[in-house]
Amino acid sequence: MSRADLLAIPDADLREGRVQHAILVHMDFLDAPRRWWTGWGDMEHDGYVWQGTGDLISIVGLESNYSLNANQVTFSMTATPEMVTNALEARARVRGRDVTVSLGLFAEGAPSPMASFALFAGTMERMPWALEGTTNWTLTLECEGLFARRNAPPRGRWTDADQKARHSGDKGFERLPLYANGYETKWRG
């Protein structure tokens, strides 16, 4: 989302609380990328149709801060045994693929977001499942943020030493270790 997107939201809507929000998720499955949102019904946005999931899928681990932590986001849903079987067979089409979670801002009664911005970008990883009792199946998809395992190949490029080896004299990652411990940059105006 750009500054222009925010400025395009009518001031009266912002001041009077007529702006609502929803989560938008893009999962880049190998053979069939999916776009869904936490509302009801289908919605057109950015040239795509987003499928509404309502409260069918839960999301855990979303943060709205802008630290460089290696956070994990987990998607969970109640499943049938057939869904679990299909998901386990699809692991190769899921693991390591991109996932993006965004926050969409809606004007009250608008059919699609006025603006959206990313809350999480990472990769889809493990898909554990659980059975509680004899009939309550749960399917989970664990997703790692872009900084997960940043010191190990192939993500080792996120280290200062690797960056300098590739581009001599580059200072872009010198301060990266500070951010791992919750360091916050104070910008001067």
Accessible surface in RSA format (square Angstrom, percent):
REM  Atomic radii and reference values for relative SASA: ProtOr
REM  Chains: A
REM  Algorithm: Lee & Richards
REM  Probe-radius: 1.40
REM  Slices: 20
REM RES _ NUM      All-atoms   Total-Side   Main-Chain    Non-polar    All polar
REM                ABS   REL    ABS   REL    ABS   REL    ABS   REL    ABS   REL
RES MET A   1    80.66  41.8  11.34   7.5  69.32 165.0  17.97  15.3  62.69  83.1
RES SER A   2    58.46  49.4  48.40  64.6  10.06  23.2  50.28 107.1   8.18  11.5
RES ARG A   3   184.30  77.4 173.01  88.2  11.29  26.9  68.98  94.3 115.32  69.9
RES ALA A   4    70.28  64.6  59.24  91.4  11.03  25.1  62.75  88.4   7.52  19.9
RES ASP A   5    54.89  38.4  52.05  51.8   2.84   6.7   3.26   7.7  51.63  51.5
RES LEU A   6    84.01  46.8  80.21  57.4   3.80   9.6  80.27  56.4   3.74  10.1
RES LEU A   7   122.43  68.2  96.25  68.9  26.18  65.8  99.33  69.8  23.10  62.2
RES ALA A   8    78.97  72.6  46.81  72.2  32.16  73.2  58.49  82.4  20.49  54.3
RES ILE A   9     5.01   2.8   0.11   0.1   4.90  11.8   0.13   0.1   4.87  13.2
RES PRO A  10    69.08  50.3  57.71  52.6  11.37  41.3  69.08  57.0   0.00   0.0
RES ASP A  11    81.58  57.1  74.18  73.8   7.40  17.5  37.70  88.7  43.88  43.8
RES ALA A  12    47.21  43.4  40.06  61.8   7.15  16.3  44.40  62.5   2.81   7.4
RES ASP A  13    19.91  13.9  19.91  19.8   0.00   0.0   0.42   1.0  19.48  19.4
RES LEU A  14    88.16  49.1  67.89  48.6  20.27  51.0  68.94  48.4  19.22  51.7
RES ARG A  15   190.18  79.8 151.29  77.1  38.89  92.6  56.75  77.6 133.42  80.9
RES GLU A  16   111.02  63.7  79.91  60.5  31.11  74.1  40.69  78.7  70.34  57.4
RES GLY A  17    58.79  72.5   0.00   N/A  58.79  72.5  33.46  91.8  25.33  56.7
RES ARG A  18    79.35  33.3  79.24  40.4   0.11   0.3  27.64  37.8  51.70  31.3
RES VAL A  19    36.55  24.0  13.95  12.6  22.59  54.4  13.95  12.1  22.59  61.3
RES GLN A  20    92.25  51.6  87.59  64.0   4.66  11.1  33.38  71.0  58.88  44.7
RES HIS A  21   125.92  68.8 103.64  72.0  22.28  57.0  55.82  57.5  70.10  81.6
RES ALA A  22    11.81  10.9   7.69  11.9   4.12   9.4  11.81  16.6   0.00   0.0
RES ILE A  23    28.70  16.3  28.70  21.4   0.00   0.0  28.70  20.7   0.00   0.0
RES LEU A  24     2.70   1.5   1.70   1.2   1.01   2.5   1.84   1.3   0.86   2.3
RES VAL A  25     0.01   0.0   0.00   0.0   0.01   0.0   0.01   0.0   0.00   0.0
RES HIS A  26    42.90  23.4  42.33  29.4   0.56   1.4  28.21  29.1  14.69  17.1
RES MET A  27    11.15   5.8  11.15   7.4   0.00   0.0   4.41   3.7   6.74   8.9
RES ASP A  28    35.24  24.7  35.24  35.1   0.00   0.0   2.59   6.1  32.65  32.6
RES PHE A  29    42.97  21.5  42.78  26.5   0.19   0.5  42.78  25.9   0.19   0.5
RES LEU A  30   103.64  57.7  84.17  60.2  19.47  48.9  84.17  59.1  19.47  52.4
RES ASP A  31    97.10  68.0  62.88  62.6  34.22  80.9  38.90  91.6  58.20  58.0
RES ALA A  32    51.92  47.7  47.69  73.6   4.23   9.6  51.87  73.0   0.05   0.1
RES PRO A  33    69.25  50.5  51.10  46.6  18.15  66.0  51.10  42.2  18.15 112.8
RES ARG A  34   111.90  47.0 109.86  56.0   2.04   4.8  26.84  36.7  85.06  51.5
RES ARG A  35    50.82  21.3  43.63  22.2   7.20  17.1   3.12   4.3  47.71  28.9
RES TRP A  36    15.66   6.3  15.66   7.6   0.00   0.0  12.11   6.5   3.55   5.8
RES TRP A  37    32.51  13.0  32.51  15.7   0.00   0.0  32.51  17.3   0.00   0.0
RES THR A  38    44.45  31.6  26.75  27.1  17.71  42.2  20.22  27.2  24.23  36.6
RES GLY A  39     8.53  10.5   0.00   N/A   8.53  10.5   8.53  23.4   0.00   0.0
RES TRP A  40   190.41  76.4 170.76  82.7  19.66  46.2 144.78  77.2  45.63  74.0
RES GLY A  41    46.10  56.8   0.00   N/A  46.10  56.8  37.85 103.9   8.25  18.5
RES ASP A  42   106.91  74.9  72.97  72.6  33.94  80.2  21.78  51.3  85.13  84.9
RES MET A  43     7.97   4.1   1.67   1.1   6.30  15.0   7.85   6.7   0.12   0.2
RES GLU A  44   131.54  75.5 122.15  92.4   9.39  22.4  36.64  70.9  94.89  77.5
RES HIS A  45    21.71  11.9  16.03  11.1   5.68  14.5  16.61  17.1   5.10   5.9
RES ASP A  46   107.54  75.3  74.18  73.8  33.36  78.9  28.74  67.6  78.80  78.6
RES GLY A  47    81.81 100.9   0.00   N/A  81.81 100.9  43.25 118.7  38.56  86.4
RES TYR A  48   107.99  50.4 102.28  58.2   5.70  14.8  64.84  48.7  43.15  53.2
RES VAL A  49    91.08  59.9  71.96  65.1  19.12  46.1  71.96  62.5  19.12  51.9
RES TRP A  50    21.33   8.6  21.33  10.3   0.00   0.0  21.33  11.4   0.00   0.0
RES GLN A  51    81.29  45.5  81.08  59.3   0.21   0.5  21.14  45.0  60.15  45.6
RES GLY A  52    18.82  23.2   0.00   N/A  18.82  23.2   0.11   0.3  18.71  41.9
RES THR A  53    19.93  14.2  10.51  10.7   9.42  22.4  16.14  21.7   3.78   5.7
RES GLY A  54     7.24   8.9   0.00   N/A   7.24   8.9   2.49   6.8   4.75  10.6
RES ASP A  55   126.05  88.3  99.24  98.8  26.81  63.4  41.69  98.1  84.36  84.1
RES LEU A  56   101.97  56.8  88.30  63.2  13.67  34.4  93.83  65.9   8.14  21.9
RES ILE A  57    32.43  18.5  23.18  17.3   9.25  22.3  23.20  16.7   9.23  25.0
RES SER A  58    59.00  49.9  51.75  69.1   7.24  16.7  47.87 101.9  11.12  15.6
RES ILE A  59    40.45  23.0  10.04   7.5  30.41  73.3  10.04   7.2  30.41  82.5
RES VAL A  60    96.90  63.8  92.90  84.1   4.00   9.6  96.18  83.6   0.72   1.9
RES GLY A  61    32.08  39.6   0.00   N/A  32.08  39.6  23.47  64.4   8.61  19.3
RES LEU A  62    52.85  29.4  25.03  17.9  27.82  69.9  25.19  17.7  27.66  74.4
RES GLU A  63    77.18  44.3  65.64  49.7  11.54  27.5  31.80  61.5  45.39  37.1
RES SER A  64    88.18  74.5  72.43  96.7  15.75  36.3  35.54  75.7  52.64  73.7
RES ASN A  65    89.53  61.7  69.24  66.9  20.29  48.9  38.85  93.5  50.68  49.0
RES TYR A  66   168.62  78.7 137.61  78.3  31.01  80.7 127.02  95.5  41.60  51.3
RES SER A  67    43.02  36.4  16.42  21.9  26.60  61.3  22.98  48.9  20.04  28.1
RES LEU A  68    54.18  30.2  53.05  38.0   1.13   2.8  54.09  38.0   0.10   0.3
RES ASN A  69    58.84  40.6  48.90  47.3   9.94  23.9  19.16  46.1  39.68  38.4
RES ALA A  70    53.59  49.3  25.08  38.7  28.51  64.8  25.77  36.3  27.82  73.7
RES ASN A  71    39.19  27.0  29.45  28.5   9.73  23.4  18.76  45.2  20.42  19.7
RES GLN A  72    88.48  49.5  74.81  54.7  13.67  32.5  21.42  45.6  67.07  50.9
RES VAL A  73     0.00   0.0   0.00   0.0   0.00   0.0   0.00   0.0   0.00   0.0
RES THR A  74    27.26  19.4  27.12  27.5   0.14   0.3  14.47  19.4  12.79  19.3
RES PHE A  75     8.83   4.4   7.32   4.5   1.51   3.9   7.70   4.7   1.13   3.2
RES SER A  76    24.90  21.0  22.72  30.3   2.18   5.0  13.27  28.2  11.63  16.3
RES MET A  77    39.73  20.6  35.05  23.2   4.68  11.1  19.73  16.8  20.00  26.5
RES THR A  78   102.51  72.9  92.71  94.0   9.80  23.4  56.52  75.9  46.00  69.5
RES ALA A  79     7.50   6.9   0.00   0.0   7.50  17.1   2.03   2.9   5.47  14.5
RES THR A  80    63.84  45.4  62.20  63.1   1.64   3.9  60.70  81.5   3.14   4.8
RES PRO A  81    61.91  45.1  60.02  54.7   1.90   6.9  60.74  50.1   1.17   7.3
RES GLU A  82   115.07  66.1 111.60  84.4   3.47   8.3  62.09 120.1  52.98  43.3
RES MET A  83    67.12  34.8  62.99  41.7   4.13   9.8  49.46  42.1  17.66  23.4
RES VAL A  84     5.38   3.5   5.38   4.9   0.00   0.0   5.38   4.7   0.00   0.0
RES THR A  85    70.45  50.1  68.08  69.0   2.37   5.6  44.50  59.8  25.95  39.2
RES ASN A  86    92.77  64.0  88.04  85.1   4.73  11.4  25.44  61.2  67.33  65.1
RES ALA A  87    15.30  14.1   8.28  12.8   7.02  16.0  14.83  20.9   0.47   1.2
RES LEU A  88    47.90  26.7  42.91  30.7   4.99  12.6  43.25  30.4   4.66  12.5
RES GLU A  89   130.39  74.9  99.97  75.6  30.42  72.4  49.44  95.6  80.95  66.1
RES ALA A  90    14.19  13.0  13.91  21.5   0.28   0.6  14.18  20.0   0.01   0.0
RES ARG A  91   130.87  54.9 130.17  66.4   0.70   1.7  37.62  51.4  93.25  56.5
RES ALA A  92    91.30  83.9  63.08  97.3  28.22  64.2  73.64 103.7  17.66  46.8
RES ARG A  93    99.04  41.6  99.04  50.5   0.00   0.0  21.74  29.7  77.30  46.8
RES VAL A  94     8.93   5.9   8.93   8.1   0.00   0.0   8.93   7.8   0.00   0.0
RES ARG A  95   136.27  57.2 120.47  61.4  15.80  37.6  43.66  59.7  92.61  56.1
RES GLY A  96    43.38  53.5   0.00   N/A  43.38  53.5  22.99  63.1  20.39  45.7
RES ARG A  97    68.57  28.8  65.97  33.6   2.60   6.2  15.94  21.8  52.63  31.9
RES ASP A  98    81.82  57.3  79.86  79.5   1.96   4.6  17.51  41.2  64.31  64.1
RES VAL A  99     1.31   0.9   0.00   0.0   1.31   3.2   0.43   0.4   0.88   2.4
RES THR A 100    45.41  32.3  44.50  45.1   0.91   2.2  24.54  33.0  20.87  31.6
RES VAL A 101     0.00   0.0   0.00   0.0   0.00   0.0   0.00   0.0   0.00   0.0
RES SER A 102    19.90  16.8  19.90  26.6   0.00   0.0   3.97   8.5  15.92  22.3
RES LEU A 103    31.09  17.3  31.09  22.2   0.00   0.0  31.09  21.8   0.00   0.0
RES GLY A 104     0.00   0.0   0.00   N/A   0.00   0.0   0.00   0.0   0.00   0.0
RES LEU A 105    27.78  15.5  27.78  19.9   0.00   0.0  27.78  19.5   0.00   0.0
RES PHE A 106    15.00   7.5  15.00   9.3   0.00   0.0  15.00   9.1   0.00   0.0
RES ALA A 107    20.08  18.5  19.72  30.4   0.36   0.8  19.72  27.8   0.36   1.0
RES GLU A 108   104.30  59.9  80.20  60.7  24.10  57.4  25.33  49.0  78.97  64.5
RES GLY A 109    76.65  94.5   0.00   N/A  76.65  94.5  43.60 119.6  33.06  74.0
RES ALA A 110    33.95  31.2  15.09  23.3  18.86  42.9  20.66  29.1  13.29  35.2
RES PRO A 111   120.47  87.8  99.21  90.4  21.25  77.3 110.59  91.3   9.87  61.4
RES SER A 112    34.93  29.5  31.19  41.6   3.74   8.6   3.12   6.6  31.81  44.6
RES PRO A 113    11.78   8.6   0.00   0.0  11.78  42.8   0.00   0.0  11.78  73.2
RES MET A 114    61.53  31.9  29.22  19.3  32.31  76.9  31.52  26.8  30.01  39.8
RES ALA A 115     5.87   5.4   0.00   0.0   5.87  13.3   5.87   8.3   0.00   0.0
RES SER A 116    26.32  22.2  17.96  24.0   8.36  19.3   0.21   0.4  26.11  36.6
RES PHE A 117    49.95  25.0  45.74  28.3   4.20  10.9  49.95  30.3   0.00   0.0
RES ALA A 118    56.23  51.7  39.36  60.7  16.87  38.4  39.39  55.5  16.84  44.6
RES LEU A 119    35.24  19.6  13.13   9.4  22.10  55.6  17.16  12.0  18.08  48.7
RES PHE A 120     9.60   4.8   2.99   1.9   6.61  17.2   9.11   5.5   0.48   1.4
RES ALA A 121    40.17  36.9  31.29  48.3   8.88  20.2  31.29  44.1   8.88  23.5
RES GLY A 122     2.34   2.9   0.00   N/A   2.34   2.9   0.12   0.3   2.21   5.0
RES THR A 123    15.25  10.8  15.18  15.4   0.08   0.2  14.91  20.0   0.34   0.5
RES MET A 124     0.00   0.0   0.00   0.0   0.00   0.0   0.00   0.0   0.00   0.0
RES GLU A 125    18.34  10.5  14.98  11.3   3.36   8.0   5.31  10.3  13.03  10.6
RES ARG A 126   119.44  50.1 117.43  59.9   2.01   4.8  44.89  61.3  74.55  45.2
RES MET A 127    21.92  11.3  11.86   7.8  10.06  23.9   2.14   1.8  19.77  26.2
RES PRO A 128    39.93  29.1  29.90  27.3  10.03  36.5  39.64  32.7   0.30   1.8
RES TRP A 129   114.35  45.9  90.65  43.9  23.70  55.6  77.50  41.3  36.85  59.8
RES ALA A 130    57.57  52.9  52.45  80.9   5.12  11.7  57.36  80.8   0.21   0.6
RES LEU A 131    78.25  43.6  46.63  33.4  31.62  79.5  46.85  32.9  31.39  84.5
RES GLU A 132   129.77  74.5 125.08  94.6   4.69  11.2  47.30  91.5  82.47  67.3
RES GLY A 133    62.11  76.6   0.00   N/A  62.11  76.6  40.45 111.0  21.66  48.5
RES THR A 134   122.01  86.8  99.94 101.3  22.07  52.6  78.83 105.9  43.18  65.3
RES THR A 135   105.29  74.9  85.75  86.9  19.55  46.6  65.94  88.6  39.35  59.5
RES ASN A 136    85.57  59.0  83.73  80.9   1.85   4.4  17.74  42.7  67.84  65.6
RES TRP A 137    44.40  17.8  43.48  21.0   0.92   2.2  39.76  21.2   4.64   7.5
RES THR A 138    53.34  37.9  53.13  53.9   0.21   0.5  26.78  36.0  26.57  40.2
RES LEU A 139    22.82  12.7  21.24  15.2   1.59   4.0  21.24  14.9   1.59   4.3
RES THR A 140    23.09  16.4  22.15  22.5   0.94   2.2   9.71  13.0  13.38  20.2
RES LEU A 141    18.37  10.2  17.75  12.7   0.62   1.6  17.75  12.5   0.62   1.7
RES GLU A 142    35.03  20.1  35.03  26.5   0.00   0.0   1.92   3.7  33.12  27.0
RES CYS A 143     0.00   0.0   0.00   0.0   0.00   0.0   0.00   0.0   0.00   0.0
RES GLU A 144    38.64  22.2  38.31  29.0   0.33   0.8   6.06  11.7  32.58  26.6
RES GLY A 145     2.79   3.4   0.00   N/A   2.79   3.4   2.38   6.5   0.41   0.9
RES LEU A 146    88.15  49.1  82.50  59.0   5.65  14.2  83.49  58.6   4.66  12.5
RES PHE A 147    31.53  15.8  29.90  18.5   1.63   4.2  29.90  18.1   1.63   4.7
RES ALA A 148    10.22   9.4   8.81  13.6   1.40   3.2  10.22  14.4   0.00   0.0
RES ARG A 149   136.04  57.1 114.05  58.1  21.99  52.4  67.02  91.6  69.03  41.8
RES ARG A 150    37.93  15.9  36.98  18.8   0.96   2.3   6.30   8.6  31.63  19.2
RES ASN A 151   113.44  78.2  90.20  87.2  23.24  56.0  30.62  73.7  82.82  80.1
RES ALA A 152    41.99  38.6  38.98  60.1   3.01   6.9  41.05  57.8   0.94   2.5
RES PRO A 153   122.48  89.3 101.36  92.4  21.12  76.8 103.02  85.1  19.46 121.0
RES PRO A 154   110.52  80.5  95.85  87.4  14.67  53.3 103.30  85.3   7.22  44.9
RES ARG A 155    39.07  16.4  39.07  19.9   0.00   0.0   6.95   9.5  32.12  19.5
RES GLY A 156     7.23   8.9   0.00   N/A   7.23   8.9   6.75  18.5   0.48   1.1
RES ARG A 157   110.83  46.5 109.70  55.9   1.13   2.7  37.27  50.9  73.56  44.6
RES TRP A 158    61.19  24.6  60.96  29.5   0.23   0.5  59.00  31.5   2.18   3.5
RES THR A 159    31.71  22.6  27.69  28.1   4.02   9.6  29.91  40.2   1.80   2.7
RES ASP A 160    38.09  26.7  33.36  33.2   4.73  11.2  13.04  30.7  25.05  25.0
RES ALA A 161    76.07  69.9  61.79  95.4  14.28  32.5  68.91  97.0   7.16  19.0
RES ASP A 162    49.74  34.8  48.54  48.3   1.20   2.8   3.97   9.3  45.78  45.7
RES GLN A 163    29.43  16.5  29.43  21.5   0.00   0.0   0.18   0.4  29.26  22.2
RES LYS A 164    73.04  35.6  66.43  40.8   6.60  15.7  42.80  38.5  30.24  32.2
RES ALA A 165    90.30  83.0  47.05  72.6  43.24  98.4  59.95  84.4  30.35  80.4
RES ARG A 166   137.28  57.6 105.02  53.5  32.26  76.8  47.84  65.4  89.44  54.2
RES HIS A 167   104.46  57.1  98.21  68.3   6.26  16.0  62.28  64.2  42.18  49.1
RES SER A 168   114.80  97.0  80.84 107.9  33.96  78.2  45.64  97.2  69.16  96.9
RES GLY A 169    58.23  71.8   0.00   N/A  58.23  71.8  38.90 106.7  19.33  43.3
RES ASP A 170    44.94  31.5  33.90  33.7  11.04  26.1  14.15  33.3  30.78  30.7
RES LYS A 171   149.68  73.0 132.15  81.1  17.53  41.7  75.73  68.2  73.95  78.8
RES GLY A 172    65.09  80.3   0.00   N/A  65.09  80.3  34.80  95.5  30.29  67.8
RES PHE A 173    39.30  19.7  38.97  24.1   0.33   0.9  39.23  23.8   0.07   0.2
RES GLU A 174    77.52  44.5  58.45  44.2  19.07  45.4  17.76  34.3  59.77  48.8
RES ARG A 175   118.18  49.6 116.71  59.5   1.47   3.5  59.22  80.9  58.96  35.7
RES LEU A 176    17.03   9.5  14.77  10.6   2.27   5.7  15.33  10.8   1.71   4.6
RES PRO A 177    87.24  63.6  76.87  70.1  10.37  37.7  84.27  69.6   2.96  18.4
RES LEU A 178    77.25  43.0  74.85  53.6   2.40   6.0  76.46  53.7   0.79   2.1
RES TYR A 179    44.71  20.9  44.25  25.2   0.46   1.2  26.51  19.9  18.20  22.4
RES ALA A 180    47.36  43.5  23.72  36.6  23.64  53.8  25.17  35.4  22.19  58.8
RES ASN A 181   136.06  93.8 101.10  97.7  34.96  84.2  35.91  86.4 100.16  96.8
RES GLY A 182    53.47  65.9   0.00   N/A  53.47  65.9  26.55  72.9  26.92  60.3
RES TYR A 183    87.47  40.8  73.49  41.8  13.97  36.4  58.18  43.7  29.29  36.1
RES GLU A 184   119.90  68.8 109.11  82.6  10.78  25.7  37.03  71.6  82.87  67.7
RES THR A 185    34.09  24.2  22.02  22.3  12.07  28.8  21.69  29.1  12.40  18.7
RES LYS A 186   159.28  77.7 137.87  84.6  21.42  51.0 107.98  97.2  51.30  54.6
RES TRP A 187   215.35  86.4 184.30  89.2  31.04  72.9 164.94  87.9  50.41  81.8
RES ARG A 188   233.96  98.2 200.33 102.1  33.63  80.1  79.18 108.2 154.79  93.8
RES GLY A 189   128.03 157.9   0.00   N/A 128.03 157.9  73.87 202.7  54.16 121.3
END  Absolute sums over single chains surface
CHAIN  1 A    12087.6       9508.1       2579.5       6698.7       5388.9
END  Absolute sums over all chains
TOTAL         12087.6       9508.1       2579.5       6698.7       5388.9
